[in-house]
């Protein structure tokens, strides 16, 4: 690869990309260039490096690319987008994250936990992978002897994440009946494990994630 591949400069009111006689070439929107103007929406490719040109929002000027949370890196656009989330991070309110697969919902949920200051663990559950027959026990817990095979007490994810954050990914894949029980648990701040006769208090921040628009599904 070339040590100095390309250069981006600003002239007047235009940004310009210039190839520096690189071996693999510089491409703008799939076309190899020597020198070409670039603007918002253009895709640059220099060897194996690909970038999308974005217009920086006014409120993001002066912000630099950096580590926003452990393992989460971004520039001004991402920092501006996450600013409202930072403001509510310390609140115990449950949150819903919506976005297509691959947009980083789980990474943002982990960042939310880091910003919240909660001392408990961060746990993530893929609701789509929970067997329907066992989903209630996995979430709410189970008392020993509640059913065949229940040889010991299990706290369930809602209690295991005590003092921390629980991400329920693909929340829309839970059955309507289980969603109703989950809603009650969030509202009452308590769960009743399978086989138990009394509810137990919970202290957990719920973050639900979905790749489908929940309002439309409702």
Buried (B, 14 or more C-beta within 10 A) or exposed (E): EBEEBBEEEEEEEEBBBBBEEBEBBBBBEEEEBEEBEBEEEBEBBBBEEEEEBEEBEEEBEEBEEEEBBEEBEBBBBBBBEBEEBBEEBEEEEBBEBBEEEEEBBBBBBBBBBBBBEBEBBBBBBEBEEBEEEEBBBBBBBBBEEBEEEBEEBBBBBBBBBBEBBBBBBBBBBBEEEBBEBBEEBBEEEBBBBBBBEEBBEBBBBBBBBBBEEEEEEE
